[in-house]
Amino acid sequence: MRFSYLILLILSTSLFAQKKVNESVVATELEAHLSFLAADEMRGRSTGSPEIDIAANYLAAQYKIFGVKPVKGGQSFFQEVKLEKIIPPT
């Protein structure tokens, strides 16, 4: 019986969240964001490229506009990750 209530709670929460998302998403705004991020000028946003930094900064700016806060104790949406580039022999 408790399992049924849990399923009902999950489904009702999902439907409510979906309704809220559908009310807040505007097709033209979504198209504008996707057009920017998928533009040919972004050259695929490869790891380590300037374009990936442009995309990351764009997303961070959008988070700020929407009122999203960094994780507790964080000052930024960014996390430094050390990467090593390996080029296979030709």
DRENMI-880894 format. One record per atom (N, C-alpha, C, CB): x, y, z. Coordinates in steps of 0.02 Angstrom, whole numbers, padded with zeros to 5 digits, always signed. Glycine has a CB too. Layout:
XYZ...
% end
This chain:
+00041-00060+00000+00000+00000+00000+00043+00063+00000-00047+00000+00060+00097+00063+00041+00141+00121+00044+00175+00132-00023+00193+00112+00099+00191+00077-00057+00222+00082-00123+00176+00118-00172+00240+00012-00149+00111+00102-00169+00062+00135-00213+00060+00210-00201-00007+00104-00203+00062+00229-00137+00062+00300-00121+00125+00334-00148+00056+00310-00046+00180+00300-00141+00243+00327-00166+00240+00337-00242+00302+00280-00148+00215+00288-00278+00208+00294-00351+00162+00352-00368+00182+00228-00381+00106+00356-00333+00058+00411-00344+00090+00479-00332-00004+00402-00299+00129+00484-00278+00164+00547-00262+00213+00565-00317+00200+00541-00194+00252+00516-00340+00302+00529-00392+00267+00551-00457+00344+00465-00405+00214+00516-00476+00179+00534-00537+00147+00603-00533+00125+00482-00552+00115+00619-00477+00083+00684-00471+00135+00740-00470+00040+00688-00407+00192+00729-00438+00246+00778-00438+00273+00788-00508+00303+00757-00390+00282+00733-00544+00308+00738-00612+00260+00776-00657+00320+00668-00641+00196+00762-00651+00146+00797-00693+00144+00871-00676+00077+00766-00684+00148+00888-00611+00149+00958-00591+00210+00993-00618+00146+00964-00514+00268+00961-00611+00330+00991-00637+00326+01000-00712+00391+00947-00619+00299+00951-00747+00293+00956-00820+00248+01015-00839+00264+00891-00850+00194+01024-00802+00149+01080-00816+00185+01146-00806+00086+01077-00771+00224+01152-00753+00261+01214-00739+00312+01227-00794+00295+01210-00671+00346+01174-00816+00396+01182-00869+00361+01204-00933+00435+01116-00881+00306+01172-00950+00270+01190-01011+00246+01262-01009+00211+01144-01022+00228+01288-00951+00206+01357-00945+00264+01406-00950+00169+01367-00879+00324+01386-00931+00380+01433-00928+00425+01431-00990+00421+01419-00867+00421+01378-01030+00464+01373-01089+00429+01407-01148+00479+01298-01105+00466+01452-01179+00440+01487-01238+00481+01463-01297+00443+01566-01229+00448+01439-01348+00481+01408-01406+00534+01455-01437+00431+01389-01459+00518+01519-01444+00566+01564-01476+00628+01574-01433+00533+01632-01490+00620+01575-01367+00678+01581-01322+00721+01518-01326+00655+01595-01249+00688+01461-01324+00725+01398-01329+00763+01394-01394+00677+01338-01323+00731+01413-01448+00764+01413-01514+00824+01460-01515+00714+01433-01569+00819+01517-01482+00874+01565-01480+00934+01535-01442+00852+01630-01447+00921+01503-01385+00976+01472-01347+01009+01417-01387+00950+01445-01280+00969+01373-01416+00996+01318-01455+01033+01342-01517+00941+01270-01475+01007+01394-01549+01040+01421-01609+01108+01449-01591+00997+01475-01641+01113+01482-01534+01178+01509-01513+01228+01452-01499+01170+01554-01451+01207+01404-01458+01252+01351-01437+01270+01303-01494+01221+01312-01381+01226+01295-01543+01239+01249-01598+01264+01284-01661+01176+01211-01614+01278+01348-01657+01299+01386-01716+01365+01358-01744+01307+01460-01699+01374+01364-01809+01436+01342-01841+01497+01378-01811+01432+01355-01917+01487+01440-01790+01542+01479-01761+01569+01447-01696+01520+01550-01747+01528+01405-01664+01551+01372-01603+01595+01312-01618+01490+01351-01560+01601+01294-01680+01646+01242-01705+01645+01178-01664+01716+01268-01708+01586+01158-01642+01579+01095-01606+01594+01098-01532+01623+01045-01637+01620+01154-01508+01635+01163-01437+01680+01107-01410+01570+01165-01396+01734+01095-01443+01781+01043-01423+01812+01058-01355+01835+01033-01475+01828+01006-01318+01860+01014-01253+01925+01053-01261+01874+00946-01220+01935+01103-01219+01995+01143-01221+01994+01199-01272+02053+01099-01235+01940+01205-01310+01936+01258-01361+01908+01322-01331+01893+01235-01421+01922+01379-01363+01892+01442-01340+01815+01439-01343+01918+01500-01381+01789+01401-01391+01716+01397-01399+01682+01363-01340+01699+01360-01463+01715+01315-01309+01686+01282-01250+01682+01332-01193+01727+01219-01230+01731+01376-01188+01729+01428-01136+01673+01478-01150+01797+01465-01132+01663+01494-01213+01608+01540-01231+01541+01508-01211+01609+01556-01308+01532+01444-01227+01470+01408-01211+01461+01405-01135+01470+01338-01241+01514+01391-01098+01509+01386-01025+01491+01454-00995+01576+01361-00996+01522+01507-01019+01505+01574-00994+01434+01593-01011+01554+01625-01022+01411+01573-01069+01342+01586-01089+01293+01551-01041+01329+01563-01162+01307+01488-01027+01263+01450-00982+01265+01479-00911+01284+01377-00980+01324+01499-00887+01329+01529-00821+01289+01594-00817+01403+01542-00802+01292+01633-00870+01254+01696-00872+01179+01682-00871+01271+01737-00936+01158+01630-00907+01087+01611-00906+01065+01588-00837+01073+01557-00958+01108+01549-00803+01093+01527-00735+01081+01587-00690+01150+01483-00707+01125+01637-00696+01119+01697-00654+01053+01734-00670+01178+01745-00666+01036+01739-00733+00974+01772-00753+00914+01736-00723+00968+01774-00830+00916+01669-00722+00860+01630-00696+00861+01624-00620+00862+01561-00726+00913+01653-00588+00916+01652-00515+00945+01589-00485+00848+01662-00488+00978+01549-00526+01011+01488-00500+01073+01510-00462+01029+01438-00558+01084+01478-00405+01142+01493-00363+01193+01437-00370+01121+01503-00289+01258+01455-00364+01309+01402-00362+01299+01358-00301+01381+01433-00362+01331+01300-00301+01325+01255-00244+01345+01291-00180+01367+01192-00254+01317+01268-00124+01330+01300-00060+01406+01305-00048+01296+01262-00003+01428+01364-00032+01499+01375-00020+01537+01393-00084+01529+01315+00011+01506+01384-00141+01540+01400-00204+01528+01471-00224+01515+01353-00259+01575+01499-00258+01570+01568-00283+01557+01570-00358+01632+01606-00267+01558+01512-00389+01555+01510-00461+01518+01447-00484+01625+01511-00492+01496+01447-00546+01466+01388-00576+01519+01342-00605+01415+01407-00630+01581+01363-00603+01635+01325-00635+01674+01285-00585+01681+01372-00672+01699+01228-00608+01741+01185-00568+01802+01169-00610+01704+01120-00545+01861+01179-00582+01922+01166-00619+01935+01091-00623+01982+01202-00587+01947+01068-00683+01962+00998-00694+02025+00996-00737+01902+00959-00729+02076+00961-00713+02138+00956-00751+02130+00903-00806+02198+00938-00705+02147+00922-00866+02143+00877-00923+02212+00870-00954+02092+00903-00975+02223+00813-00984+02286+00802-01019+02269+00785-01092+02327+00744-00985+02301+00820-01138+02288+00807-01208+02339+00756-01234+02292+00873-01249+02313+00704-01263+02355+00651-01292+02341+00648-01366+02341+00583-01258+02394+00652-01405+02389+00647-01477+02420+00581-01499+02424+00709-01513+02380+00538-01530+02408+00473-01550+02460+00482-01606+02351+00425-01574+02508+00439-01608+02558+00444-01662+02527+00430-01730+02616+00394-01649+02555+00463-01780+02527+00454-01848+02568+00404-01888+02525+00520-01885
% end
